[in-house]
Amino acid sequence: MSTNTPLKPGSTELRARLMENVKSAMKARDTFTSILLRSVLAEIYAADKNSRGQVSHSTEINIVRKAISRRQDCAAQFAKAGREDLASKEEAEAKQLSEFVPPLMSEDQVTEHLLAAFQSLAPKDITEPRKATGMLLKLFYGQVDKSSVDADVVTRLARDTLKSIKTETQN
């Protein structure tokens, strides 16, 4: 039984929505949902405690994304070990948590934003690859919310973009 409130684009009330859904699940005696959401809230509260204040919305979303990733990894391991019952439980948890996070930008969208950010770099900044990558990422994250992208994908695409542009300018 899913009692999750759908995600509203641009919403900054992730923690409040999680709490609201915990309360709804407890009232409906849905232990699966209440335990799942309470565990994610515990991770968010632990992050608050470690940072000595309330963490940002992006950090909250990244915590939920990591929880989803862990559950997907566990599901794969359980399926590999022939434990379909546990795998299906982990998959159900991952699916339920995914309702709380916005979808990630596609690689094409990330590349488009990277190219736009690249246009504002000065030609002299492009000569040193590490410095150029750092500046490009700084400009990129100035335009895009960190919670809407996968950081590893952005870094890889930034390096690829700089390499392709450097190759084009040498030819």
Order of alpha helices (4+ residues) and beta strands (2+ residues): alpha-alpha-alpha-alpha-alpha-alpha-alpha
